[in-house]
């Protein structure tokens, strides 16, 4: 069973809707590649047959505004390619049942050129009827695991991740392997579901971050500061792991080939421009991560400890700025797939 990790809801100061610049930069960095992939590989006249309804889904859409930007871009590219005024677009916004769909739909652009629907549920399983989706999009989402690998929580396992909250920085290869195995299990379910839902000749575009999450160690160090000051039991840190794995091109290629239903039309690591990195804007960077991770921290440690950990991490902004200047370069993985 999947565990839910929703982004911060609403539009308050630490909400995801106001603090998702990192994800927006990845989307912007993939914009031209997505456009080229659609123009080169998508044959709408063939996949629509006699219908004029084009079905798009954004998997792991969260609450905006990034999902609206990406969906409008897909619609615009298809319109410009086919010049068909009779073509109608239906966009299905998907995320976990705990996602803040109220904020999502209150924020829908009034000038959108598509019909909008919400589809609650984990994208690790089936969401749509067979052969009903023409284009699937998923950005900054496939790196979320469906659950924490159980080996990380077992004191007797060689993959016990004591003192750390992620595989980043771990010297034990067993820890990394546990994340990899869980990612492969999750992606097997993901691709099996999409193979049923996407029409023959339909497409799927995936965009995933590939760098920068060593910064999770700064949150981990803040938690250990609280342990050393007697404010937090160390066992709570030992039993906490961020359920995120950043796939490589080889990781994706392996799961796609195992599934056998999709052809890889393009797979590439790219290095998009990042204003946050160029300006070493550590404070904005940390707040963006807070908007993404706060629910996870609060669920495990409680709101008081989570608040203290994030506050202390903000106070390390000079140290993090120096780290960004020396070590962090934005890198993302772009994958364009076609249903065989």
Secondary structure, DSSP 8 states (H G I E B T S, - for coil): ---------TTSTT-GGGS-HHHHHHHHHHHHHHHHHHHHH--HHHHHTT--EEEEEEET-TTSSHHHHHHHHHHHHHHHHH--TT-EEEEEEEE-TTS-HHHHHHT--TT-SSEEEEEES-TTS--S-TT-EEEEEEES-TTB-SS--GGGG-TTSTT--TT-SSSTT---HHHHHHHHHHHHHHHHHHHHHHHHHEEEEEEEEEEEE-S-GGGHHHHHHHHHHHHHTTSS-HHHHHT----B----HHHHHHHHHHH-SEEEEEEEEE----HHHHTT-HHHHHHHHHHHHHHHHHHHH-HHHHHHHHHHHHTTHHHHHHHHHHH----EEEEEEEE-
